Amino acid sequence: MRAILICLSLLMAGSAMAQSGHGSMGHGVMGHGHGADGTGHDMVNMPGLRGKDATPEESAEMAEMFRYFALIERDVENLPNGIRATTRTEDEALATALISHITGMIARVEEGRDPQVFIQSPTLDILFERRDAIVTEIEAIDGGLIVTQTSDDPEVVAALHTHAAEVSDMALRGMDAVHERMMKTNH
């Protein structure tokens, strides 16, 4: 419940930041990949970011983060019982999307509302299934958040470590990281 209240206040603060536009977003840091016909990844529509229970706004936030992943800074500390992840950007508009996505996903896990995004990692399954075993603390920082998640369940801790590494890889390599993970998962 505490995380949800923090989420709401961060989202309200973030909407004020969105008024400023995308300061450094014009640098064209889009990745590449493959489309269904092999000609290239659809970086405009990003259909893989839709899900059975994902809102258009949530999909748009993820698309923005994938388009501008090179502007995201991420540091993760694996703890014996969880993770401490610092995720931020200097771009104000991207920070709004980043904060909204992180707090929204934490709220979804706490409520058990899996968005079932098409490209979603199977690692999230256990986090949704055992959500009551996760303790989350959120700290607002300039341009982002520090999220600490802990658990007494060793399988949940392992999933938190794995998921944090997957997100860090996406922040580092964008959609290429997703494609690579999906190829390994599907083979």
Secondary structure, DSSP 8 states (H G I E B T S, - for coil): -HHHHHHHHHHHHHHHHHTT--TTGGG--------TTSS---TTT-GGG-BTT--HHHHHHHHHHHHTGGGEEEEEEEETTEEEEEEEES-HHHHHHHHHHHHHHHHHHHHT----BTT--TTHHHHHHTGGG-EEEEEEETTEEEEEEE-S-HHHHHHHHHHHHHHHHHHHHTHHHHHHHHHHHT-
